[in-house]
Amino acid sequence: MSPAAMAVARGLALAALLVLCPAAARQARRPNVVLILTDDQDVCLGGMTPLKKTNALIAQMGITFLNAYVPSALCCPSRASILTGKYPHNHHVVNNTLEGNCSSKSWQKIQEPYTFPALLKTMCGYQTFFAGKYLNEYGAEDAGGVGHVPPGWSFWYALANMSLDFLEYKSNFEPFFMMISTPAPHSPWTAAPQYKKSFQNVSAPRNSNFNIHGKNKHWLIRQAKTPMTNSSIQFLDDAYRRRWQTLLSVDDLIEKLVKKLEFHGELDNTYIFYTSDNGFHTGQFSLPIDKRQLYEFDIKVPLLVRGPGIKPNQTNKMLVANIDLGPTILDIAGYDLNKTQMDGMSLLPLLRGDKNVTWRSDFLVEYQGEGYNGSDPTCPGLGPGVTHCFPDCVCEDSYNNTYACVRTLSTSWDLQYCEFDDREVFVEVYNLTADPHQINNIAKTIDQEILEKMNYRLMMLQSCSGATCRTPGVFDPGYRFDPRLMFSNHGVQARRFSAQSL
């Protein structure tokens, strides 16, 4: 191509970029963005306690979201929600298996080209960098092996730790986005040598839902044995301590990252997001260790943000979800969010402290359980369909651990309504104002009208896409409910959460 032709091509590319990302026309350098994503880090059971440096460098220098959630408490669906800004029923990644669309060829063809990093790179001229854990089945032979590099990444180091090196060789003329996805505090909880003796006197919290029977709950919770065996308690205490040890290395990484950004003169123009892909439990309702349940300890995560225009040491109680991260980062880049199909909302007005912001009062949680066709060899008496079983035959998942919930947080209600796709068509409802540890299922005692409204709202959210995922919730002033809609063919079609719908 001749120099003149190259100049024309560059001019056309710049013109297209300014149309889609008009912020590029207003400033020479749009803000940089760094997203740190940990793996299995809870917020309800003290998961942020070891991170003293992170608290000082991000939380105290910015904002902490006190009600941040994931729409699916499992690594792959949650990470897919972050990348696409969509609920699982729209990105179709339902669990950690290839059959569940985790890093499958279908995911690569239909969803990956439209992730927010791809839009940042192709439409907004950002340098994009990834290091760490991507989707769980990434690198599998049936997923294209490690030779597959998802579209939208200028620098790709999946399963590697090269994060700080990028800041040495990046271009100084383009804004950048970095996604650093740490394996900590996921098992096998291998601490750095200098931290292997840390927290020797720490054990898992003995809160009110620890080591108690999950009565009036889904059968998978009811099958847990109470009291737990001494060996299970010793195991979960050890896991809890070792998880904290691995987080000390994450804390070091945050400190090095902030110092490096400051050294290069980039810190004041960089948003730093810190969050996790899901929570975790250690002994709640006598389940030893895992995630993927509908309760607060599994679906609630940390979310800290610092950056330009964010006042220090702020907290925010708005109900936010990880489907909001993609829209937020695109908004920071100046991208027109109307051109996406994302279900989430931009957090930028909340980050800036805008007044009179209209915000959601509910969101959707959904999960499709995993289970083996055959019996678990360690627990043959339980029959087929269970998985992640412990030696004392307590299983953490099953094929019919399939549910959908509306999590509502408003001035009048702090409520969770859940339906299971199983033979019982089991329903769980919790009033978290009176019962923050979700011990008492009030499905049989709560007002029938609230149940009907929540049931219908769940149907609406299960079939939502894009803007319809952001319509008024049950306790918003703009919500309209006609009970006849539940039994008519008009409006939203009533349907249960099922594998077929995903």
C-alpha positions as CSV (number, residue, x, y, z in Angstrom):
1,M,0.0,0.0,0.0
2,S,1.3,3.4,-0.9
3,P,2.0,6.1,1.8
4,A,-1.0,8.1,0.4
5,A,-3.3,5.1,0.6
6,M,-2.1,4.3,4.1
7,A,-2.8,7.8,5.2
8,V,-6.3,7.6,3.7
9,A,-6.9,4.3,5.5
10,R,-5.8,5.7,8.8
11,G,-8.0,8.7,8.3
12,L,-11.1,6.5,7.6
13,A,-10.3,4.3,10.7
14,L,-10.0,7.4,12.8
15,A,-13.3,8.8,11.5
16,A,-15.1,5.5,12.3
17,L,-13.5,5.5,15.8
18,L,-14.7,9.0,16.5
19,V,-18.3,8.1,15.5
20,L,-18.4,5.1,17.8
21,C,-16.2,6.5,20.6
22,P,-16.9,10.3,20.5
23,A,-14.8,10.7,23.7
24,A,-11.8,10.3,21.4
25,A,-12.7,13.6,19.8
26,R,-12.7,15.4,23.2
27,Q,-9.4,14.4,24.6
28,A,-6.1,13.1,23.3
29,R,-5.9,10.3,25.8
30,R,-9.0,8.6,27.2
31,P,-8.7,7.0,30.6
32,N,-6.9,3.7,31.0
33,V,-8.7,0.8,32.7
34,V,-7.3,-2.1,34.8
35,L,-9.6,-4.9,35.9
36,I,-8.3,-7.3,38.6
37,L,-10.4,-10.4,38.8
38,T,-9.8,-12.9,41.6
39,D,-11.1,-16.4,41.7
40,D,-13.6,-17.6,44.4
41,Q,-13.1,-14.7,46.7
42,D,-16.0,-14.1,49.1
43,V,-16.9,-10.9,50.8
44,C,-19.4,-12.3,53.3
45,L,-17.0,-14.5,55.2
46,G,-14.0,-12.1,55.6
47,G,-12.5,-12.6,52.2
48,M,-11.2,-9.0,52.0
49,T,-9.6,-9.0,55.5
50,P,-6.1,-10.1,54.4
51,L,-5.9,-7.4,51.7
52,K,-4.6,-4.4,53.7
53,K,-2.7,-2.8,50.8
54,T,-5.6,-3.3,48.4
55,N,-7.9,-1.6,50.9
56,A,-5.5,1.3,51.3
57,L,-4.7,1.7,47.6
58,I,-8.1,1.1,46.0
59,A,-11.0,1.2,48.5
60,Q,-9.7,4.2,50.5
61,M,-8.7,6.0,47.3
62,G,-12.1,5.4,45.7
63,I,-15.4,3.7,46.2
64,T,-16.6,0.4,47.7
65,F,-19.8,-1.1,46.4
66,L,-21.5,-2.8,49.4
67,N,-24.0,-4.7,47.3
68,A,-22.2,-6.2,44.4
69,Y,-23.3,-9.6,43.0
70,V,-22.8,-12.1,40.3
71,P,-25.7,-13.6,38.2
72,S,-24.2,-17.1,38.5
73,A,-22.0,-18.2,41.3
74,L,-19.6,-20.3,39.2
75,C,-16.4,-19.3,37.5
76,C,-17.1,-19.8,33.8
77,P,-20.7,-18.4,33.6
78,S,-19.6,-15.5,35.8
79,R,-16.6,-14.7,33.7
80,A,-18.7,-14.9,30.5
81,S,-21.1,-12.4,32.1
82,I,-18.2,-10.0,32.8
83,L,-16.9,-10.3,29.2
84,T,-20.2,-10.0,27.5
85,G,-22.2,-7.8,29.9
86,K,-25.0,-10.4,29.6
87,Y,-27.0,-12.8,31.8
88,P,-26.2,-16.5,31.4
89,H,-29.5,-17.1,29.5
90,N,-28.2,-14.7,26.8
91,H,-24.5,-15.7,26.6
92,H,-25.5,-19.4,27.1
93,V,-22.5,-20.4,29.3
94,V,-24.3,-22.3,32.0
95,N,-21.6,-24.1,33.9
96,N,-17.9,-25.0,33.8
97,T,-18.1,-27.7,31.2
98,L,-17.7,-27.7,27.4
99,E,-21.2,-29.1,27.2
100,G,-22.3,-26.1,29.3
101,N,-20.8,-23.8,26.6
102,C,-17.7,-22.9,28.6
103,S,-15.1,-21.8,26.0
104,S,-16.8,-24.0,23.4
105,K,-16.6,-23.4,19.7
106,S,-20.1,-21.9,19.8
107,W,-19.0,-19.4,22.5
108,Q,-16.0,-18.5,20.4
109,K,-18.0,-18.0,17.3
110,I,-21.1,-16.2,18.7
111,Q,-20.0,-14.3,21.8
112,E,-16.3,-13.7,21.8
113,P,-16.2,-11.2,18.9
114,Y,-18.6,-9.0,20.8
115,T,-17.0,-8.9,24.3
116,F,-16.2,-5.5,25.7
117,P,-12.4,-5.9,25.2
118,A,-13.0,-6.7,21.5
119,L,-15.1,-3.5,21.2
120,L,-12.4,-1.5,23.1
121,K,-9.7,-2.6,20.7
122,T,-11.5,-2.5,17.4
123,M,-13.9,0.4,17.9
124,C,-12.1,2.6,20.5
125,G,-8.4,2.1,19.7
126,Y,-7.4,0.7,23.1
127,Q,-4.4,-1.5,23.6
128,T,-5.8,-4.6,25.4
129,F,-3.9,-7.0,27.6
130,F,-4.9,-10.2,29.3
131,A,-3.0,-12.3,31.8
132,G,-4.1,-15.2,34.0
133,K,-7.2,-17.5,34.1
134,Y,-9.7,-17.0,31.2
135,L,-12.6,-19.4,30.9
136,N,-12.3,-22.8,32.6
137,E,-12.2,-25.0,29.5
138,Y,-9.8,-22.6,27.7
139,G,-6.9,-24.6,26.3
140,A,-8.8,-27.9,26.0
141,E,-8.3,-29.7,22.7
142,D,-12.0,-29.6,21.9
143,A,-11.9,-25.8,22.5
144,G,-9.1,-25.2,20.0
145,G,-6.2,-25.7,22.5
146,V,-3.9,-22.9,23.7
147,G,-3.5,-21.8,20.0
148,H,-6.9,-20.1,20.2
149,V,-6.5,-16.4,21.0
150,P,-9.9,-14.7,21.5
151,P,-10.5,-11.7,19.3
152,G,-9.9,-8.3,20.8
153,W,-6.6,-8.8,22.6
154,S,-3.5,-6.9,21.6
155,F,-1.5,-9.0,24.1
156,W,-2.6,-12.4,25.3
157,Y,-1.0,-14.4,28.1
158,A,-3.7,-16.8,29.3
159,L,-2.5,-19.0,32.2
160,A,0.6,-16.7,32.6
161,N,1.6,-13.9,34.9
162,M,3.1,-11.1,32.7
163,S,0.9,-8.3,33.9
164,L,3.5,-5.7,35.1
165,D,5.7,-6.3,32.1
166,F,3.1,-4.9,29.8
167,L,3.4,-1.5,31.3
168,E,7.1,-1.4,30.2
169,Y,6.5,-2.1,26.5
170,K,3.0,-0.7,25.8
171,S,2.5,2.2,23.4
172,N,2.4,5.6,25.1
173,F,0.1,7.1,22.5
174,E,-3.0,4.9,23.0
175,P,-5.1,4.3,26.1
176,F,-4.9,0.7,27.5
177,F,-7.1,-1.8,29.1
178,M,-5.5,-4.5,31.3
179,M,-7.4,-7.6,32.6
180,I,-5.4,-9.4,35.3
181,S,-7.2,-12.6,36.3
182,T,-5.5,-14.2,39.3
183,P,-6.0,-17.9,40.2
184,A,-6.0,-17.0,43.9
185,P,-7.8,-17.8,46.2
186,H,-9.0,-20.8,44.2
187,S,-7.7,-24.3,45.2
188,P,-5.2,-25.8,45.5
189,W,-4.4,-22.8,47.7
190,T,-0.6,-22.9,47.2
191,A,0.8,-20.0,49.1
192,A,4.0,-18.2,48.3
193,P,6.9,-19.5,50.5
194,Q,7.0,-16.3,52.6
195,Y,3.3,-16.6,53.5
196,K,3.0,-20.3,54.3
197,K,3.0,-19.7,58.0
198,S,0.6,-16.7,58.0
199,F,-2.7,-16.8,59.8
200,Q,-1.9,-19.9,61.9
201,N,-4.6,-19.0,64.4
202,V,-7.3,-18.2,61.8
203,S,-10.3,-20.5,61.2
204,A,-13.5,-20.3,59.2
205,P,-16.1,-18.0,60.8
206,R,-18.6,-19.7,63.0
207,N,-21.6,-17.5,62.1
208,S,-25.2,-18.5,62.6
209,N,-25.5,-20.6,59.4
210,F,-22.3,-22.5,60.1
211,N,-22.7,-26.3,60.6
212,I,-26.5,-26.2,60.9
213,H,-29.0,-28.3,58.9
214,G,-30.5,-26.5,55.9
215,K,-34.1,-27.3,56.7
216,N,-36.8,-26.1,54.4
217,K,-34.2,-25.8,51.6
218,H,-33.7,-27.6,48.2
219,W,-32.8,-31.3,48.6
220,L,-29.1,-30.7,47.8
221,I,-28.8,-28.5,50.9
222,R,-30.9,-30.9,53.0
223,Q,-28.6,-33.9,52.1
224,A,-25.7,-32.3,53.9
225,K,-24.8,-34.1,57.2
226,T,-25.2,-32.2,60.5
227,P,-23.2,-32.0,62.6
228,M,-20.3,-32.1,60.2
229,T,-17.5,-34.6,60.8
230,N,-14.4,-33.4,62.6
231,S,-12.4,-34.2,59.4
232,S,-14.6,-32.0,57.3
233,I,-14.4,-29.1,59.8
234,Q,-10.6,-29.5,59.9
235,F,-10.4,-29.5,56.1
236,L,-12.5,-26.4,55.7
237,D,-10.6,-24.5,58.4
238,D,-7.3,-25.4,56.7
239,A,-8.8,-24.3,53.3
240,Y,-10.0,-21.0,54.8
241,R,-6.5,-20.3,56.2
242,R,-4.7,-21.2,53.0
243,R,-7.1,-19.1,50.9
244,W,-6.1,-16.1,53.0
245,Q,-2.4,-16.9,52.5
246,T,-2.7,-16.9,48.7
247,L,-4.5,-13.5,48.9
248,L,-1.4,-11.9,50.4
249,S,0.3,-12.4,47.0
250,V,-2.7,-10.7,45.4
251,D,-2.2,-7.8,47.8
252,D,1.5,-7.6,46.8
253,L,0.4,-7.5,43.1
254,I,-1.9,-4.6,43.7
255,E,0.8,-2.6,45.4
256,K,3.3,-3.3,42.6
257,L,0.7,-2.4,40.0
258,V,-0.2,0.9,41.6
259,K,3.5,1.8,42.0
260,K,4.2,0.9,38.4
261,L,1.3,3.0,37.1
262,E,2.5,5.9,39.3
263,F,6.1,5.5,38.0
264,H,4.9,5.7,34.4
265,G,2.7,8.7,35.1
266,E,-0.5,6.8,34.3
267,L,-2.1,6.4,37.8
268,D,-4.1,9.6,37.8
269,N,-5.6,8.7,34.4
270,T,-6.4,5.1,35.2
271,Y,-9.5,3.4,36.6
272,I,-8.7,0.3,38.7
273,F,-11.5,-2.2,39.3
274,Y,-11.1,-5.0,41.8
275,T,-13.6,-7.9,42.0
276,S,-14.1,-11.6,42.1
277,D,-16.0,-14.1,39.8
278,N,-18.0,-15.5,42.7
279,G,-18.1,-15.9,46.5
280,F,-17.4,-19.0,48.5
281,H,-18.7,-21.0,51.5
282,T,-16.9,-22.9,54.2
283,G,-19.3,-24.9,56.3
284,Q,-22.5,-22.9,55.8
285,F,-25.6,-25.2,56.1
286,S,-23.0,-28.0,56.6
287,L,-21.7,-27.8,53.0
288,P,-17.9,-28.1,53.4
289,I,-16.4,-25.9,50.7
290,D,-17.5,-24.7,47.3
291,K,-19.7,-22.1,45.6
292,R,-22.6,-22.3,43.0
293,Q,-25.4,-22.0,45.6
294,L,-28.0,-19.2,45.6
295,Y,-27.1,-17.7,49.0
296,E,-25.4,-14.5,49.8
297,F,-22.0,-16.0,50.6
298,D,-21.8,-17.4,47.1
299,I,-23.3,-14.7,44.9
300,K,-22.0,-11.6,46.7
301,V,-18.5,-10.3,45.8
302,P,-16.2,-7.5,46.5
303,L,-16.1,-4.5,44.1
304,L,-13.7,-1.7,44.6
305,V,-13.0,1.1,42.1
306,R,-10.6,4.1,42.0
307,G,-10.0,6.4,39.2
308,P,-10.4,9.9,37.7
309,G,-13.3,11.8,39.2
310,I,-14.0,9.3,42.0
311,K,-13.8,10.8,45.5
312,P,-11.8,8.9,48.1
313,N,-13.2,6.7,50.8
314,Q,-16.7,6.4,49.4
315,T,-19.3,3.6,49.8
316,N,-22.3,2.9,47.7
317,K,-25.3,0.7,48.5
318,M,-26.8,0.5,45.1
319,L,-27.5,-3.0,43.7
320,V,-24.8,-3.7,41.1
321,A,-23.8,-6.8,39.2
322,N,-20.8,-8.0,37.2
323,I,-22.9,-7.6,34.0
324,D,-22.3,-3.9,34.7
325,L,-18.6,-4.0,34.3
326,G,-18.5,-4.2,30.5
327,P,-21.0,-1.3,29.9
328,T,-19.1,0.7,32.5
329,I,-15.7,0.3,30.9
330,L,-17.1,0.9,27.4
331,D,-18.8,4.1,28.8
332,I,-15.4,5.2,30.2
333,A,-14.0,4.7,26.7
334,G,-16.8,6.8,25.2
335,Y,-18.5,4.0,23.3
336,D,-22.1,4.3,22.5
337,L,-23.8,1.7,24.7
338,N,-26.9,1.8,22.5
339,K,-24.9,-0.1,20.0
340,T,-24.4,-3.1,22.3
341,Q,-26.8,-5.9,23.3
342,M,-25.6,-5.9,26.9
343,D,-28.0,-6.5,29.8
344,G,-26.0,-4.5,32.4
345,M,-25.9,-0.8,33.2
346,S,-23.0,1.6,33.3
347,L,-21.7,2.4,36.8
348,L,-20.1,5.6,35.6
349,P,-22.8,7.9,37.0
350,L,-22.4,6.2,40.4
351,L,-18.6,6.4,40.2
352,R,-18.9,10.2,39.5
353,G,-21.4,10.7,42.3
354,D,-24.1,11.9,40.0
355,K,-27.3,12.9,41.8
356,N,-30.8,11.6,41.2
357,V,-29.6,8.5,39.3
358,T,-32.3,6.0,38.4
359,W,-31.1,2.6,39.3
360,R,-32.3,-1.0,39.4
361,S,-33.9,-2.6,42.5
362,D,-33.5,-6.2,41.4
363,F,-31.5,-8.5,39.2
364,L,-31.5,-12.2,38.1
365,V,-29.4,-15.1,39.5
366,E,-29.5,-18.3,37.4
367,Y,-27.6,-21.6,37.4
368,Q,-27.8,-24.9,35.6
369,G,-26.4,-27.7,37.8
370,E,-23.6,-30.1,36.9
371,G,-23.8,-33.9,37.6
372,Y,-22.3,-37.2,36.4
373,N,-24.5,-39.6,34.6
374,G,-23.2,-42.4,36.7
375,S,-22.9,-42.7,40.5
376,D,-20.1,-41.0,42.3
377,P,-17.6,-43.8,43.1
378,T,-17.0,-42.5,46.6
379,C,-20.8,-42.3,47.3
380,P,-22.6,-44.9,45.2
381,G,-25.6,-44.9,47.5
382,L,-26.5,-41.4,46.4
383,G,-27.3,-42.6,42.9
384,P,-26.5,-40.8,39.6
385,G,-26.5,-37.1,39.0
386,V,-24.4,-35.7,41.8
387,T,-20.9,-34.3,41.7
388,H,-18.2,-32.6,43.8
389,C,-18.8,-35.1,46.7
390,F,-16.7,-35.2,49.8
391,P,-15.5,-38.5,51.6
392,D,-18.4,-38.2,54.0
393,C,-20.8,-38.2,51.0
394,V,-21.9,-34.6,51.1
395,C,-22.2,-33.4,47.5
396,E,-21.9,-29.8,46.4
397,D,-23.7,-30.0,43.1
398,S,-26.1,-32.1,41.0
399,Y,-27.7,-31.9,37.6
400,N,-31.0,-30.6,39.1
401,N,-29.3,-28.0,41.2
402,T,-30.9,-25.7,38.6
403,Y,-32.5,-22.6,39.8
404,A,-33.4,-19.0,39.0
405,C,-33.8,-16.1,41.5
406,V,-34.8,-12.5,41.7
407,R,-32.6,-10.7,44.2
408,T,-34.4,-7.5,45.3
409,L,-33.0,-4.6,47.3
410,S,-35.1,-1.5,47.7
411,T,-36.2,0.9,50.4
412,S,-39.0,-1.4,51.3
413,W,-37.6,-4.9,50.9
414,D,-34.3,-6.9,51.0
415,L,-35.7,-10.0,49.5
416,Q,-34.6,-13.1,47.5
417,Y,-37.1,-15.3,45.6
418,C,-35.9,-18.5,44.0
419,E,-37.5,-21.3,41.9
420,F,-35.9,-24.7,41.2
421,D,-36.3,-26.7,38.0
422,D,-36.7,-30.1,39.7
423,R,-39.5,-32.5,40.6
424,E,-40.4,-30.6,43.7
425,V,-40.5,-27.3,41.8
426,F,-39.1,-26.1,45.0
427,V,-39.3,-22.4,46.1
428,E,-37.1,-20.6,48.5
429,V,-37.8,-17.0,49.8
430,Y,-35.7,-15.0,52.2
431,N,-36.3,-11.7,54.0
432,L,-32.7,-10.6,54.5
433,T,-33.7,-7.7,56.7
434,A,-34.9,-10.0,59.4
435,D,-32.8,-13.0,58.4
436,P,-29.4,-11.9,56.9
437,H,-28.0,-15.4,57.0
438,Q,-30.9,-16.9,55.1
439,I,-31.8,-19.6,57.6
440,N,-35.6,-19.3,57.4
441,N,-37.3,-20.1,54.1
442,I,-40.5,-18.0,54.2
443,A,-42.0,-19.2,50.9
444,K,-45.1,-20.7,52.7
445,T,-45.7,-17.7,55.0
446,I,-45.0,-14.6,52.9
447,D,-47.9,-12.6,51.4
448,Q,-49.3,-14.4,48.4
449,E,-49.4,-11.2,46.3
450,I,-45.7,-10.7,46.8
451,L,-45.1,-14.3,45.7
452,E,-47.1,-13.8,42.5
453,K,-45.3,-10.5,41.7
454,M,-41.9,-12.1,42.3
455,N,-42.9,-15.1,40.2
456,Y,-43.9,-12.9,37.3
457,R,-40.9,-10.7,37.6
458,L,-38.7,-13.8,37.5
459,M,-40.4,-14.9,34.3
460,M,-39.8,-11.4,32.8
461,L,-36.1,-11.4,33.7
462,Q,-35.5,-15.0,32.5
463,S,-36.7,-13.9,29.0
464,C,-35.1,-10.4,29.1
465,S,-32.4,-9.2,26.7
466,G,-30.6,-5.8,26.6
467,A,-32.9,-2.9,27.7
468,T,-35.7,-5.2,28.8
469,C,-33.3,-6.5,31.6
470,R,-33.4,-3.0,33.0
471,T,-37.1,-2.5,33.3
472,P,-38.6,-1.5,36.7
473,G,-38.5,-4.2,39.4
474,V,-41.4,-5.3,41.7
475,F,-40.7,-2.6,44.3
476,D,-40.0,0.3,41.8
477,P,-42.7,2.9,41.5
478,G,-42.9,2.3,37.8
479,Y,-43.7,-1.4,38.1
480,R,-47.1,-2.6,36.8
481,F,-48.5,-6.0,37.7
482,D,-51.6,-7.6,36.3
483,P,-52.2,-11.1,37.7
484,R,-54.0,-12.1,34.6
485,L,-50.7,-11.9,32.6
486,M,-49.6,-14.9,34.5
487,F,-52.2,-17.0,32.8
488,S,-52.6,-15.4,29.4
489,N,-50.7,-15.7,26.1
490,H,-50.0,-12.0,26.0
491,G,-46.9,-10.3,27.2
492,V,-44.1,-12.3,28.7
493,Q,-44.5,-16.0,28.3
494,A,-44.6,-17.9,31.6
495,R,-41.8,-20.5,31.6
496,R,-39.7,-22.3,34.1
497,F,-35.9,-22.1,34.2
498,S,-34.7,-25.1,32.3
499,A,-31.7,-26.5,30.4
500,Q,-33.8,-26.2,27.2
501,S,-34.2,-22.5,27.7
502,L,-30.5,-22.1,27.8
